[in-house]
Amino acid sequence: MKKIYAFVLILIFTSINSIGQVGINTDQPNMNTLLHVSEKQNETDPSNQNKLKGILIPRLTEIERDLLTYEDPLTNPKVLKLFQTDNSLLIYNTTEDCYNYWNYLEQEWKSLCGKLGKAEFSFDCAQVQVRGTYIEGKELTTSNFLNIPIIVTKPGEYVITATTENGYSFTTSGTFLNIGNYTVQVQGQGTPLAVQKDNLSISANGIDINCTPPVQVEVLTAAATYTIGCKSIKVNGVYKSGVPLTSTNTITVPVTVTNLGSWEMKTNTVDGISFNGSGTFTTTGTQYVTLNGTGTPTSVDLKTLTLIHNSDGLENSSCQFKVRIVIPKKRVLGIGLATTYGYNISNNRPSRTLLEKNTNFGTLENSVVAYEGWDEFINGSNNPSATQLQSWLLGPNPIDIVVIGYSYNMNQAEADVFLEYLKQGGVLIAHTEGASGNQIMMRTIFNDPTLTQQTTGGTGDGRTYTLPIFDDPIVNGPFGDLRGKVWGDDATDAVYFTNIPTGDIVPYSNAMNANNNTGAVANSITAFRHKTFNFIWIGEGGFTSQSGDATAISSNIICPFILDSNDFPVAKTTYARPVYNSVFFANTMAWAIEQAEFNGINTK
């Protein structure tokens, strides 16, 4: 009986010890463990084969793991089957080939291999963009992909697929490292088998996305045979730096089709923008197709794009066209008498009307100069001080363009400010005739104390001066070709200089009266553009003179500046010869705006 009691006591103590610690292959489990699995079964085993043992924990695929985790892994929102008591549950994920453990706090499986787990994200099917052209029997290339804007709410790995039953599909995978907005490109692969519209079956991290309406891809027939009227490509819409293109930004391309079939056209990407389009020609002959613009212009530079098309199934790139970008606003300073004649362009007379008309300088599709308009017209009066000019022209926010008119006469201190302004890239347009001020200005700019102003001779009033026949942005600008035409003086005779260094200027006119070819003076200059500085001078203070009343409009000796009923610059025909002062000035200001933007004092 005592032996039985002793045996029972041994069993009890053994059970207690087993509950406290469990050892497998060892009778001396580590004191800090509840379970100690030893690699050694018998210390005296000569072959030592019993050491080659490991532990196998439950092995689940990712799908099986998710079945363990959720009531139904394919529905949203998901209902958990694991709770806080399951925290640290361990499995081996055979899909990932790594151990996973359950983290209840974040309610997800964590990978011991350092992976983030599955990302959580959403997207709007209506924003999925199908890029590229899809043609029967033509294998997809890198230009065939889906653009999907995505909102990530939890970082991690992602797999996105879009399949069809027509021989091609789309797929991509990766890792979102942070929450936020992304645009993912899902690359296409395969070869379309038939001409049809395919509904895409989209899946995100194994979950089918029900898009209503479905995202569609149109597969076209084999390529047509056609030619393009390159010189007649029309650019539509307004383009601004930093502003994304919209549905109004397109190009219209004239084509002549000889064999029916599909067409595809696209351009290269220049400074952030490109154009593309595709379709099927159902009739032969001349017709027009439209390509849609995409992207955001990154600069205001004029952009030359190359059009690539697929006539006869080959990539052809013989066409080029230009897209102009709207130039940002500028500030202009007007100096001169602010009378009804518009000598000072800050005054509300025709000279300013020309500049503020949106069809002349504006953001309309048909604006002659693509320009956001004037940020500010500043009236500098007829006698600004050197201190005022210093602040306007050389201060922390310098004026972009200065236009001088009758009857401003600068002194030396003021001329020094203008010279420094020109050296720093400022734009100066001077319509001046005062002897003292002009001589100071010319002697300072050309560093020649001998330059002397004189008054034009010849006979008759309403004198005119012939413009050159060579090509130039002023005499042949966006508002008209003035080569060989004339400009007219206002009331009194124009003035001129001789011996201005010809290598420094582009001469526009001399002292001869073109009405009767009188008053010629050798080496005389009545108008020029400086080759180094942004500087244009005309020896007539009233070059932009026009009050707008009937007398001024009909006069043959005063107010040579005139606009038509649409405020567009035209020739004034009442002089002895048609004079083109307003067109010359419009071309000058178009040049001035471009210089201020690309080579000006505020150019970055």
C-alpha positions in Angstrom: 0.0 0.0 0.0 2.9 2.4 0.8 4.3 1.7 -2.6 1.0 2.7 -4.3 1.0 6.0 -2.3 4.6 6.7 -3.3 3.8 6.1 -7.0 0.8 8.4 -6.9 3.0 11.1 -5.3 5.6 10.7 -8.0 2.9 11.1 -10.7 1.5 14.2 -9.0 4.9 15.9 -8.8 5.7 14.9 -12.4 2.4 16.4 -13.6 3.2 19.6 -11.7 6.6 19.8 -13.3 5.2 19.1 -16.8 2.7 21.9 -16.4 5.5 24.3 -15.3 7.9 23.4 -18.2 7.8 21.1 -21.2 10.9 19.6 -22.7 11.1 17.7 -26.0 14.2 15.7 -26.5 15.5 16.9 -23.2 14.8 16.3 -19.5 16.4 19.6 -18.6 14.3 22.3 -20.3 15.7 25.8 -20.1 14.5 27.5 -17.0 13.2 30.6 -18.9 11.0 28.6 -21.3 7.6 26.9 -21.1 8.5 24.8 -24.1 12.1 23.7 -24.9 12.6 21.6 -28.1 16.1 20.3 -28.1 17.9 19.3 -31.3 19.6 16.5 -29.3 17.8 13.2 -28.5 20.8 11.1 -27.3 24.1 12.6 -26.4 25.8 9.3 -27.1 24.4 8.8 -30.6 27.5 8.2 -32.6 26.0 9.2 -35.9 24.6 12.4 -34.5 21.7 12.1 -37.0 19.2 12.9 -34.3 20.4 16.5 -34.4 19.0 17.1 -37.9 15.5 18.0 -36.7 13.4 21.1 -36.8 9.9 22.4 -36.0 7.0 22.6 -38.4 4.2 25.0 -37.5 0.9 25.2 -39.4 1.6 25.9 -43.1 -1.1 28.0 -44.8 -1.4 29.7 -48.2 -2.3 33.4 -48.2 -5.9 32.5 -49.1 -6.1 29.9 -46.3 -4.6 32.4 -43.9 -7.3 35.0 -44.9 -10.0 32.3 -44.4 -8.7 31.9 -40.9 -8.8 35.7 -40.4 -12.1 36.8 -41.8 -15.7 35.5 -42.1 -15.5 36.2 -45.8 -12.2 37.6 -47.2 -13.8 38.7 -50.5 -16.3 41.1 -49.0 -16.0 44.7 -47.8 -16.1 45.6 -45.0 -14.4 42.4 -43.7 -15.6 40.8 -40.4 -12.7 39.5 -38.2 -12.6 36.0 -36.7 -9.4 36.7 -34.8 -9.4 38.7 -31.6 -7.0 40.1 -28.9 -6.7 36.6 -27.5 -5.2 35.5 -30.8 -2.5 38.1 -30.7 0.9 36.7 -31.8 -0.7 33.7 -33.5 2.0 32.2 -35.7 1.8 30.5 -39.1 4.0 29.9 -42.1 2.7 31.7 -45.2 3.6 29.4 -48.1 2.5 32.1 -50.6 5.1 34.5 -49.2 7.5 31.8 -48.0 7.8 33.5 -44.7 6.5 33.4 -41.1 3.5 35.6 -40.4 2.1 36.5 -37.0 -1.2 38.1 -36.1 -1.0 41.7 -34.8 -4.3 42.5 -33.2 -3.5 46.1 -32.5 -3.1 46.8 -36.2 -5.5 44.0 -37.1 -3.2 42.5 -39.7 -0.7 39.8 -40.3 2.9 40.9 -40.0 5.7 39.3 -41.9 8.9 38.3 -40.2 10.6 38.9 -43.5 10.2 42.6 -43.2 7.4 43.1 -45.7 4.6 45.6 -45.0 1.7 43.3 -45.8 -1.1 44.2 -48.1 -1.8 47.9 -48.8 -5.3 49.3 -48.5 -6.3 51.6 -51.2 -9.3 52.8 -53.3 -9.9 54.3 -56.7 -12.7 55.7 -58.8 -13.3 53.6 -61.9 -14.5 56.7 -63.8 -10.9 58.1 -63.4 -9.2 55.1 -65.0 -7.6 56.2 -68.2 -6.8 53.8 -71.1 -3.6 54.9 -72.8 -2.4 53.9 -76.2 -4.0 52.4 -79.3 -5.2 48.8 -79.5 -5.1 47.2 -83.0 -6.2 43.7 -84.0 -3.1 41.4 -84.3 -0.6 44.1 -83.1 1.2 43.3 -79.9 0.9 45.8 -77.1 3.9 48.1 -76.3 5.0 50.3 -73.5 2.6 52.9 -74.7 -0.4 50.6 -73.9 -1.2 51.0 -70.2 -3.9 52.1 -67.7 -3.5 55.3 -65.6 -5.2 54.8 -62.3 -5.3 57.6 -59.6 -5.3 55.8 -56.3 -5.8 56.9 -52.7 -3.7 54.8 -50.2 -5.0 54.6 -46.7 -2.5 51.9 -45.4 1.0 51.3 -46.8 1.9 47.9 -48.1 2.2 45.8 -51.2 -0.3 45.9 -54.0 -1.2 43.9 -57.1 -3.5 45.4 -59.7 -4.7 43.4 -62.8 -7.1 44.1 -65.5 -8.0 41.2 -67.8 -10.0 40.7 -71.1 -11.1 37.7 -73.0 -9.5 39.1 -76.2 -5.8 38.1 -75.9 -4.4 40.9 -73.8 -4.4 42.1 -70.2 -2.8 44.6 -67.8 -0.8 44.0 -64.6 1.4 45.7 -62.1 2.6 45.3 -58.6 4.7 47.2 -56.1 4.8 48.7 -52.6 3.2 51.9 -51.3 5.5 53.1 -48.6 3.2 55.9 -47.4 -0.4 56.9 -47.3 -1.5 59.5 -49.9 -2.5 60.0 -53.5 -0.7 58.1 -56.3 -1.1 57.5 -60.0 -0.3 54.0 -60.9 0.6 52.8 -64.5 -0.7 49.3 -65.1 1.2 48.0 -68.1 -0.5 46.1 -70.9 0.7 42.9 -72.5 -0.5 40.5 -75.1 -2.0 40.9 -78.6 -5.6 41.8 -79.3 -7.4 39.0 -81.2 -10.5 40.7 -82.5 -11.9 44.1 -83.4 -14.4 44.9 -80.6 -14.9 46.8 -77.4 -13.6 44.9 -74.3 -14.8 45.4 -70.8 -11.9 45.2 -68.3 -12.2 42.9 -65.3 -10.2 44.8 -62.7 -8.8 43.2 -59.5 -7.0 45.0 -56.7 -5.0 42.8 -54.2 -7.1 39.8 -55.2 -10.5 41.6 -54.8 -12.6 42.0 -57.9 -13.6 45.6 -58.5 -17.1 46.1 -59.9 -16.9 49.1 -62.2 -20.2 50.5 -63.3 -20.1 51.4 -66.1 -17.1 49.2 -67.0 -13.8 50.5 -68.1 -13.6 49.7 -71.8 -10.8 49.3 -74.4 -11.6 49.6 -78.1 -9.7 47.4 -80.4 -9.3 48.8 -83.9 -8.8 47.2 -87.3 -5.5 47.1 -89.1 -4.0 50.5 -90.0 -5.4 52.6 -92.8 -3.3 54.3 -95.5 -3.4 58.1 -95.3 -1.4 61.3 -95.6 -1.3 64.4 -93.4 -1.5 68.0 -94.3 1.3 69.0 -92.0 1.2 72.8 -92.8 -2.5 73.0 -91.9 -2.4 71.5 -88.4 -4.4 73.7 -86.1 -3.7 74.1 -82.4 -6.8 74.7 -80.3 -7.2 76.1 -76.8 -5.1 78.3 -74.5 -1.9 77.0 -72.9 -0.5 78.3 -69.6 2.6 77.3 -67.8 1.7 75.2 -64.7 -1.9 74.8 -65.7 -3.0 71.2 -66.7 -4.4 70.8 -70.2 -8.2 70.3 -70.5 -10.6 69.0 -73.2 -10.2 72.4 -75.0 -6.5 71.7 -75.7 -6.5 69.8 -78.9 -5.0 69.8 -82.4 -7.0 69.4 -85.6 -5.2 67.4 -88.3 -6.2 67.3 -91.9 -5.8 63.9 -93.5 -6.4 62.4 -97.0 -7.4 58.7 -96.7 -6.8 56.2 -99.6 -7.4 52.9 -97.8 -9.8 52.4 -94.9 -8.8 51.1 -91.5 -7.7 52.3 -88.1 -5.5 55.4 -87.4 -3.3 56.4 -84.5 -1.5 59.6 -84.0 0.6 60.9 -81.2 3.3 63.4 -80.5 6.5 63.4 -78.4 6.3 65.0 -75.0 7.8 68.5 -74.9 8.0 70.5 -71.6 5.3 68.3 -70.1 2.7 68.2 -72.8 1.8 65.8 -75.6 -1.2 64.9 -77.9 -2.7 61.6 -79.0 -5.7 60.2 -80.7 -7.0 57.1 -82.5 -10.0 55.9 -84.4 -11.2 54.2 -87.6 -11.6 55.8 -91.1 -14.8 54.6 -92.6 -14.6 56.8 -95.8 -11.8 57.8 -98.1 -10.9 61.3 -99.1 -10.0 64.5 -97.2 -11.2 64.8 -93.6 -10.1 66.0 -90.2 -9.2 64.2 -87.0 -8.8 65.6 -83.5 -6.0 64.7 -81.0 -6.4 65.4 -77.3 -3.7 67.2 -75.3 -2.4 65.8 -72.0 0.0 67.0 -69.3 1.0 70.4 -67.8 3.3 72.9 -69.5 6.4 73.4 -67.5 7.6 76.6 -69.1 6.5 79.4 -71.3 8.9 78.5 -74.1 7.4 78.1 -77.6 7.1 74.3 -78.1 7.8 72.4 -81.2 6.2 69.0 -81.3 6.6 66.1 -83.7 3.5 64.3 -84.9 3.9 60.5 -85.3 1.2 58.5 -87.2 0.7 54.9 -88.3 -0.2 55.1 -92.0 0.3 51.6 -93.5 1.1 50.3 -90.0 4.4 52.1 -89.9 5.5 54.9 -87.5 6.0 58.1 -89.5 7.2 61.3 -88.0 7.5 63.9 -90.8 5.2 66.6 -89.3 6.1 69.3 -86.8 3.9 72.0 -85.3 4.3 74.7 -82.6 2.3 75.3 -79.4 2.6 78.8 -77.9 2.3 79.2 -74.1 0.6 82.3 -72.6 3.3 84.7 -71.3 2.6 85.8 -67.6 1.6 89.4 -66.7 4.1 92.2 -66.8 4.3 95.7 -65.3 4.7 98.7 -67.5 5.8 102.3 -66.7 4.5 105.1 -68.9 6.5 108.4 -68.9 5.4 111.5 -70.8 2.5 114.0 -70.9 -0.8 112.3 -69.9 -2.9 114.2 -72.3 -5.7 113.2 -74.6 -3.2 112.2 -77.3 -1.8 109.2 -75.5 1.9 110.2 -75.3 2.0 108.5 -71.9 0.6 105.0 -72.5 -0.7 104.8 -68.9 -3.4 107.3 -70.0 -6.7 105.8 -71.3 -6.1 106.7 -74.9 -5.8 104.5 -78.1 -2.2 103.6 -77.4 -3.3 101.9 -74.2 -6.5 100.5 -75.7 -4.4 98.6 -78.2 -2.4 97.0 -75.4 -5.5 96.0 -73.3 -7.6 94.6 -76.1 -7.8 90.8 -75.4 -7.8 90.0 -79.1 -4.5 91.8 -79.5 -2.7 90.8 -76.3 -4.7 88.2 -74.3 -5.6 84.7 -73.4 -8.2 84.1 -76.2 -7.5 81.3 -78.6 -7.3 83.9 -81.4 -5.3 86.5 -79.4 -2.5 87.8 -81.6 0.0 87.6 -78.7 -0.7 84.9 -76.1 -0.4 87.0 -73.0 -2.1 87.1 -69.6 -2.4 90.9 -69.7 -0.9 93.7 -67.8 -0.4 93.4 -64.1 0.0 97.2 -63.7 0.1 100.4 -65.7 2.1 102.9 -63.8 2.0 106.7 -64.6 5.5 107.9 -64.3 4.4 111.5 -65.1 6.4 113.8 -67.4 9.2 114.6 -64.9 10.0 111.6 -62.7 13.1 112.1 -60.5 16.2 110.0 -60.5 15.2 108.7 -57.1 11.7 107.6 -58.3 13.3 105.9 -61.4 15.8 104.2 -59.1 13.0 102.7 -57.1 10.8 101.7 -60.1 13.6 100.3 -62.2 16.3 99.0 -59.9 14.4 98.3 -56.7 13.4 94.9 -55.3 10.4 94.7 -57.7 11.7 96.3 -61.0 9.3 97.4 -63.8 9.4 95.0 -66.7 8.9 97.5 -69.6 9.2 101.3 -69.8 7.6 103.4 -72.6 8.6 107.0 -73.0 6.6 109.6 -75.0 6.4 113.4 -75.6 7.8 115.5 -73.9 10.0 113.9 -71.3 13.6 115.2 -71.2 15.9 113.2 -69.0 18.9 114.6 -67.1 22.2 112.8 -66.5 21.3 111.2 -63.2 18.1 109.8 -64.8 20.1 108.6 -67.8 22.5 106.8 -65.5 19.5 104.9 -64.0 18.2 104.0 -67.4 21.7 102.7 -68.5 21.9 100.4 -65.4 18.3 99.3 -66.0 19.3 98.3 -69.6 22.4 96.5 -68.4 20.2 94.4 -66.0 17.8 93.4 -68.8 15.2 96.1 -68.5 13.1 96.9 -71.7 13.0 100.5 -72.8 10.9 101.9 -75.7 11.7 105.6 -76.2 9.6 107.9 -78.4 11.6 111.1 -77.7 12.5 114.3 -79.5 13.7 116.7 -76.9 17.3 117.8 -77.8 18.9 118.0 -74.4 17.3 114.8 -73.0 18.0 112.8 -76.2 21.6 113.8 -76.4 22.2 112.9 -72.7 20.5 109.5 -73.2 22.4 108.6 -76.4 25.7 109.8 -75.2 25.3 107.8 -72.0 24.1 104.6 -73.6 26.7 104.6 -76.4 29.4 106.2 -74.3 30.1 108.8 -76.9 30.0 112.5 -75.9 30.0 113.7 -79.5 26.6 112.4 -80.4 24.3 115.3 -81.3 20.7 115.5 -82.2 19.4 117.3 -85.3 16.0 117.9 -86.8 14.9 116.3 -90.1 14.8 118.6 -93.1 13.0 118.2 -96.4 9.8 119.9 -97.4 6.1 119.5 -96.5 4.3 118.5 -93.3 3.1 115.1 -92.3 6.5 113.6 -93.2 7.1 109.9 -93.5 10.1 107.7 -93.1 10.7 104.4 -94.9 11.2 101.2 -93.0 13.8 98.6 -94.2 13.1 95.6 -96.4 15.0 93.0 -94.3 13.2 90.6 -92.0 13.1 91.7 -88.3 10.7 91.1 -85.4 9.6 94.7 -85.4 9.2 95.5 -89.1 7.8 92.0 -89.6 6.0 91.0 -86.4 2.7 89.4 -85.3 0.6 92.4 -86.1 1.9 92.9 -89.7 4.7 93.0 -92.2 5.9 96.5 -92.5 8.9 96.0 -94.8 9.2 98.8 -97.2 6.3 100.7 -95.7 6.5 104.0 -93.8 5.8 105.6 -90.4 4.7 109.2 -89.9 5.7 112.1 -87.7 3.3 114.1 -85.5 2.9 117.8 -86.1 6.6 118.8 -86.0 9.6 117.3 -87.7 11.2 114.1 -86.4 14.8 114.2 -85.1 17.8 112.1 -85.9 21.4 111.3 -84.9 24.4 110.6 -87.1 27.4 108.4 -86.4 25.7 106.1 -84.0 27.9 102.9 -84.1 26.2 100.8 -86.8 27.6 97.6 -85.3 25.5 98.3 -82.1 22.1 98.8 -83.7 19.5 97.6 -86.2 18.6 100.7 -88.2 14.9 101.2 -89.1 14.8 104.6 -90.8 16.8 107.6 -91.8 16.1 111.3 -92.1 14.7 111.4 -95.6 11.1 112.4 -96.1 9.6 109.5 -98.0 6.7 111.7 -99.3 9.0 113.5 -101.7 12.5 112.0 -101.1 13.8 115.3 -99.6 16.0 115.9 -96.6 18.4 113.0 -97.0 21.4 113.0 -94.6 24.3 110.6 -94.7 24.5 108.1 -91.8 21.3 109.5 -90.2 19.1 107.4 -87.9 15.6 108.3 -87.0 14.7 104.9 -85.5 16.7 101.8 -84.4 16.8 98.7 -82.2 19.9 98.1 -80.0 21.5 94.8 -80.6 22.7 94.2 -77.0 20.2 96.1 -74.8 16.4 95.7 -74.9 16.2 99.2 -76.3 14.2 100.7 -79.2 14.3 104.5 -80.0 12.2 106.5 -82.4 12.9 110.3 -82.9 9.3 111.3 -82.7 7.7 112.0 -79.3 4.2 111.8 -80.7 4.7 108.4 -82.4 1.7 107.0 -80.6 -0.3 110.3 -80.8 -4.1 109.9 -81.2 -6.9 111.6 -79.3 -9.7 109.7 -81.1 -11.7 112.8 -82.2 -12.7 113.4 -85.8 -10.1 116.0 -86.5 -7.3 113.9 -85.2 -8.5 110.9 -87.1 -8.8 112.7 -90.4 -5.7 114.8 -90.2 -2.8 114.3 -92.6 -0.2 115.9 -90.4 -1.0 114.9 -86.8 -1.9 111.8 -84.8 -0.4 109.1 -87.1 -1.4 106.4 -84.7 -4.8 104.7 -85.4 -6.9 101.6 -84.6 -9.8 100.1 -86.5 -13.3 99.6 -85.0 -12.0 96.4 -83.3 -9.1 98.2 -81.7 -6.7 96.4 -84.1 -3.7 98.4 -85.4 -4.0 99.5 -89.0 -2.5 102.0 -91.4 -3.6 105.7 -91.2 -4.4 106.5 -94.8 -5.0 110.3 -94.6 -1.2 111.1 -94.7 0.5 111.5 -98.1 1.3 107.8 -97.8 -0.3 105.3 -95.5 1.6 105.4 -92.2 1.9 102.3 -89.9 2.8 103.8 -86.5 0.2 101.7 -84.6 1.3 98.4 -86.3 5.0 99.2 -85.6 4.1 100.0 -82.0 2.1 96.7 -81.6 5.0 94.7 -83.0 7.3 96.6 -80.7 5.3 95.7 -77.6 5.0 92.1 -78.7 8.8 92.0 -78.9 9.1 93.9 -75.5 6.8 91.3 -73.8 8.9 88.4 -75.1 12.2 90.1 -74.1 10.9 90.9 -70.7 9.9 87.2 -70.2 12.9 85.5 -71.6 15.7 88.1 -71.4 14.4 90.7 -69.0 15.3 92.2 -65.7 12.9 89.7 -64.0 13.8 86.6 -66.0 14.6 83.8 -63.6 
